[in-house]
Amino acid sequence: MRAVVYSRTGDPSVLELVDRPVPEPGEGEVRIRVAFSGVNPTDWKSRARPGDLPFPEIVPNQDGSGVIDAVGPGVSGLSVGDHVWTYLSAHQRPGGTAAEYTVQPVEHVVRLPDGASLELGASLGVPAMTAHRALTVAEHGPSRLGPGALDGRVVLVAGGAGAVGHAAIQLARWAGATVVTTISGPEKAELATAAGAHHVVNYREQDAAAEIRRLAPGGVDQVVEVSPARNAALNQAVLANHGTVAVYANDGGDELTLNVIGHFAANVRYQFLLLYTVGQPALDAAAEDITRAVADGALPVGTEHGLPILRYPLASAGDAHAAVAGGAVGKVLIEI
């Protein structure tokens, strides 16, 4: 099979297209003929981070989709021919999805509902599961998502044109929330609106706090936060009593300063989250709810749905990584 690998960290030039034997699934594993490999910021950051690698050679990329073509001993619930999506595929494993075949444990493989495209499948994983977690950690909020789970709640999605922001808008809307999102320009406003946001606030042209308070006079119940350092003052100004800020990234700085009195007066909760350490029960819950949302048609992708698809061939995996690192707007997929 053809695979992209790296044996040392560095810039995208360390990625090599090579021929490798097709792997065989072991106990509790399935082999997937990969159709699309999804690229996320965590993929290029893992490749670029200085230090020794945990394996002599790594196939990158956590997310992907394809068709099961072999199952190992002890596998139940998945069969040859199933269309699936996979997540955390390269976590503590040498074989991610940037290859024609990948072998994955069944707990990280999810069957796609009938009619769902493999492009959509590869766009789920890290973005959708992160969004799910961010929407299910609020005080007095639901631990699971589904229609009606967020009825009566106001959700603020910071950076609604990003992949996680896009999924958060869609999941929150599906679950019944009123969704407000912040963006930096008209193109991103169009994408966030196409994703389903009820209200879009351009923080470069508007007084974001005043506008959000106008749209949600009772305050924001939940914030899905990509830039906690930049947005701390804004969040404090718009949060409702018992509001929660769910932080999934550090865009804009690693250090966060909070006004203590202002936050404890409003009983604010800050919840930090990372999929790699959140635990399998939370991942299982996310996979189940996301599958239900996909079946309901609530998580479409493509420009008309607010998330442009940017395709690269396997031989251009380095360009795909560079595009994500450069802040490409949309979902970057490697077509195998």
N, C-alpha and C positions, 0 to 999 in steps of 0.2 A: 504494500500500500504506500501511497504518498503521505508524508506527514511533515509538518513544520516543527522544528525542534530548536532548542538552544541549550548549550552546555556551559555557558558563562553568562553573567549578567552584563547589561549594557544597553546601548541604543538599539533601534530596530535592526541594525545590520547584524546583530548576533543571531537573528532568526534564519534558519537554513531549511530549504526544502530538500527532503531526503527520501529514500526508499527504505522501508522497514517491514519486517514480517507482520502479517495480520495477527493481532493478539487473540488469544483464546479466553473465553470467560471461565472464571473459577466458581467456587461455591458462592451462591447468592449474587451472582453477577450476570449481566447480559451484555451482548455485543451489539453495537448500534452502527449501522451504515449511515454515516453522518451526511446530512444534506446541507445544513448551515451551522456555522460556528459563530456565536455572538461574542463581540468584543466589548469589554467594560473597562473603566478606569483601573480597576484592581488588576486586570491582566497586564497592562503595560507597566504598571507600578511594580508588580512582582518581578517582571523581567528586568526592569531598570534598577531595582534596589541593589546597592552594593552588598557584597558578602558571598559566602559559599552557598552553593545550591544543595538542597536536601537529597537530590538524586543526580547521577552522572549526566542525565539528559532529560529534558522536560518538554512535553508537548503542551503549549499554552492554551488558555481560554477556558473559563468556567462554564459557560453556557453553550447549549447547542440543541439541535433537533435532528431527527432522522428516523430510520425504520429498524426495528430489532431484527437481526438476522441469525442470532444464535443465543441460547440461554444455557446457563451453567446449572449444576446440580443444586437442588433445594430452592429453585425459583418458582414462585407461585404468583398469580395475578398479572403477569406479563407474558406475552407469547410472541413467537416469530411472526413478523408481519405487522405488529403494532406500530403505529406512528406515535412517537414520544418526544418529550423535551427533557433535558437533563440540566442539572444545576450543581454548582460546587464541584464540577468534574475534575478540576486540577488541584483541589484542596487536599493536601497531604498525600497526593498521588502524582506519579510522573506523567500520566496520560490524560491530557485535556481533550478538547474537541477540535483542534486545528489539524485534523487528520481524516483520512477517508473512513477509518474505523476507530471506534473507541470502546473500551470495556469499562463498565461502570457498575457500582453496587446498586441493587434494586431500590434502596431507600433514596437514591438521588435521581431516579428515573420515573417520569410521570407520563401516563398515557394521555394523548391529546384527544379531546372530544371529536366526534365525527364532524367533518367539514372544516375543522380548523387547519389552517395552512402551516406548513413546516417553517415558513418565514416567521409567522407569529410565534410558533413554538420556540424558536431560537431567540426571540425578543423578550421572553419571559424571564425565568431564572433570577439573577441578581436584582434587576430593577423592580420586577413585580413583587418578589418576595420581600425586598427591603421596604417597598411601599406598604405592603400588607402589615409588616411588623410595626411600621410607624403609625399605622391607623388603628392598632389594637393594643396600645400600651397606655392609653389615657385613663386618668382617674374618672370613674363613673362611665367609662366608655366600654364598648364591647371587646371581648377577647377573640371573637370570630367575626368575619364579614359575610354579609349576604343582604339581599333586599330588605330594607327597613332597619338594618343594624345601626345606622347612623342617623336615623330620622331625628330631626330637630336640632342637630349639631351643626356648627359652623367649622369648616376645616380650611385652614390657610396653607397652601402649598407654595413654598419658596422655590422659585425657579421652575415654573410649570412647563417650560419647553424642553427640559432635560428628560432622559429616559426614566429615571425614578419619579420625577415630578409628573410626567405624562401618565405613568401607571397609577400614581397616587390620585390624580384627578379622576381617572376612569373608575378606580375602585371606590373612591369616596362617593362619586356620583351614583354608581350602581347601588351602594349601600344606603343612599337616601340623604346624604349630607348636602348642605349648601356649601359650594366650593368657591373659594376666592384664591386667586393666584397672583404672584408678583412676577413681572417680566421686565426686560430691559429695552424693548423696542417693538415696533409694529409687526415685524415678521414673526417674532416669538409670540406676540399677542394673538395672531391668527392661529398659530399652532395650538396654543393653550385653549383657545375658544373651540377649535375643532375637536380637541380632546374631551370637551364637555364642561369646562369651567363655567360657572354661572357669572362670575365677575373677574375681570382682568385689570390689574393695577400696574401701571408703568411707573416704577419707582424712580426713574430718572426724570420724569416730566411732571409727576404729581407728588403731593404730600402724602406719602403712602399711608402713614398712620391715620391721618385725618380721613382719607378716602375709605380705608378699611373700616374705621369706626362708623362712617356714614352708612356703609353697606351692611354692617353688622353692629347695630347699636348696643346689643347685649354683650358684645365681645366675641372673640374667637375661642372655641373650645379646644381645638387641636391644631398644632403647627407641625407640618412635615418640613424639616429644616435641613438645608444643604450648606448654609453659611452662617453658623451660629455666632461667630465673632462679629461679622458685619451687621447682623440682624438682631442683636440682643436688645437694643433700645427699642426698635420697632416692635418686637414681640412683646416686650413689657407694656408698651403703650396700647396694644390691641387685645391682649389676653383677657378672657373672662375669668371670674373667680373659679378656682380649681382647674384652670387651663393647663394643658400639657404641651411641651415642646419636645418632639422626637427628633433627635439629631443623628443623621446617618453619614455625614461627610464634614470635611473641614475646609471647604472652599472659602478662601479669604482670611485664613489664619488659624494657627494652632492654639492660641490663647484666647480664653473667653472671660470677659469681665461683666459681672452682674451687680445690679443695685440690690443689696440684700433686703433692705426694708421694703422696697417696692414689690419684691417677689414674694416675701413671706406674708405680706399683707393680703395678697391675692391667692395664697395657697398654691402657688405655681409649682408644677412638677417638670423637671428636665429629665428626659429618658434618653440615654445614649444606646445605640444599637449597632451590632456587627453580626452579619449572618454566620460568619465562621465559628463564632463561639456562642451563638444564641441557643443551641441545643436542638436535638432532633424533633422533640414534640412540637416546638414552634415552627420548625421547617415543614413538618407533616401537615400542620394546620394550615399554613400558608399555601402549600401545594393543593390541598383539598379545596380551599376557598377560591383560589385562582382558577382551578379547573372548572369550578361551577360558574365563575364569571365568564370564562371563555365560552362555555356551553351556552350561556345567556347572550353571547355576542357583545359583552361589555368591555372587552379588551382588544379592539381592533388596532392594527398598525397601518402605516402608510401616510403619505402627506395629507390625504383627505381626512384622516383621523388624528392628525396632530403629531405624528412621529414619522418623518421621512425615513425610508430605508436606503442606506448607502451600501452598495454591494462591491465586494472585492473578490478576485479569484484567489485560490489557495496560494499561488506563487507570489501574490502581493500581500501576504500577511503582514509584512513590515509596514507597508503603506497603510493598512487598516489600523494597526497599532498607533502609527503616527497621527492618523486622523482623529482618533479618540483623544490622544494626548494633546492635540491641538484644539480641542473643544468643538469638534464637528457637531452640528445640530442635526439630530436624528439618530437612528440606530444603525451602527456599523455591523454588517454581517459579512462573513467570508463564505462564499458559495463554493462548496467542495466539488 
